[in-house]
Amino acid sequence: MSGTTTEEPDDGAHGLPALIAARRAKAQTLRQTDRSAFPYAFARPTPVAEVLGAYEHLQVGEETDERQRVAGRLAARRGHGKSAFLDLVDRTGKIQLHARSDVLGGEAFERLTSLDVGDLIGVDGSAMRSRGGEISLRVEDFQVLAKALRPPPDFHHGLADVQTRYRRRELDLIANEPTRKLFIDRAKIISAVRSYLDAQDFIEVETPVLQPLYGGALARPFTTHHNELDRELYLRIATELYLKRLIVGGLEKVYELGKDFRNEGVSTKHSPEFTMVEFYEAYADYNDAAQRTEEIIRAAAQAVQYSGEIDFQGSWRRVRFVDAITEATGIDLMAHRDASALGREISARELGLATDGLTWPQMADDLLAKFVEPTLIQPTFVFDYPLELSPFAREHRSQAGLAERWEAFAGGIEIANAFSELNDPDVQRARFEEQQSLAAQGDEETQPYDEIFIEALEQGMPPTGGVGIGLDRLVMLLCGRDSIREVVLFPAMRD
């Protein structure tokens, strides 16, 4: 050994096959000569971060007899004669291993130092701080846990190609410590959301992913065929309608955290498969829902010690939908209540917004998305949407033509949506019929008529506040990422 840290990248047509062949030969040799190699388990290793934390007090050159056990992947190796240093990485951090021939014995020392970068090993050793000041383990015993037949990405430079990072996330995780931290933080955020709802006596439930009729949002579904039942089914676009049926059934406070699917465009903010949490609370309204949403997101931010430019700890700004449009464009939506009138006003103001063939709610939604949403950096609730955009929300208690609905924005993107839920079955039936009319006008993202849901409402549903939070987007904000693909382990990609 003479200071090698990684293998050279594959630059030639035969480079990678030769490397794999050499590694495969080493694996075969290990099977024949090392009975301890490739065990079924390696009991109770301590996370590297815990070992490092436990020995921060050691002085340079100080050694202990305290034995520790760690396991992970070899990230580097450096050696001179009868002594070698190796770096071992697990999900919590990196620790230096100090191997000496006089401690291990010549044969075991040679076996350890002949391992390849990327191999997985388990180590027992005594804690020390090296003369270079690094907390280390003096290797006293080790096992080869798995052989990496393919060389890993360069641990020093990381894996930079974006397409490879998304398509081969395992390589990204091996090579890039920030990626490992990102997905650990994602887990903390989701755990914080669950913990808040559990502590507030919400019941976590599971509703069908395959649904005979999609609903609960304005989106196009994925369609599939169930062979045994011989019927078309849909991947759910939301959990809303099933969760509200549970409110009808008396569960009163319910939530579901899981995947939804929408057959729509892919962008930095949109993924066809995404993670949502929806929660519904009987005897509450959209004001109560806003308060809970602030508290949930505050808890999530604290879970990852968020310290960015967005203030999630203070009170959120509130603005009405129509006022936000007027401030941004000068258009008074309520004075232009049909598609032709609104289209003419948009054209007259030369906003550069296409209007041909669009319905009134589509144009209103586009105005918000293009002229308001990008400006909402600090947390903001946009309250009181037009009824046409809110088929499941109750009509505003004091403003005709509006619904008790809000959407929450931060960092220039939408992160949550909420209603004072519509619980009048006759009004809900009329809203469904209005949606059918919009579908007849060519709007593909409408809510289909759901008679089963109507019949559920006819059993009686208490006043209810409901919220949906997009967890992928929340992770983007709290972890400082600009694309939803960054925060999804295996994002949808083109061939």
Buried (B, 14 or more C-beta within 10 A) or exposed (E): BEEBBBBEEBEEEEBBEEBBEBBEEBBEEBEEEBEEBBEEEBEEBBBBBEBBEBBEEBEEEEBEEEEBBBBBBBBBBBBEEBBBBBBBBBBBBBBBBBBBBEBBEEEBBEBBBEBBBBBBBBBBBBBBBBEEEBBBBBBBBBBBBBBBBEBBBBBEEBBEEEEBBBEBBEBBBBBBBEBBBBBEBBEBBBEBBBBBBEEBEBBBBEBEBEBEBBBBBBBBBBEEEEEEEEEEBBBBBBBBBBBBBBBBEEBBBBBBBBEBBBBBEBEEBBBBBBBBBBBBBBEBBBBBBBBBBBEBBBBBBBBBEBEEEBEBEEEBEEBBBBBBBBEBBEBEBBEBEEBEEBBEBBBEEEBEBEBEEBBBBBBBBBBBEBBBBEEBBBBBBBBBBBBBBBBBBBBBEEEEBBBBBBBBBBBEBBBBBBBBBBBBBEEBBEBBEBBEEBBEEEBEBBBEBBEEBBEBBBEEBBBBBBBBBBBBBBBBBBBBBEBBBBBBEEBEEEE
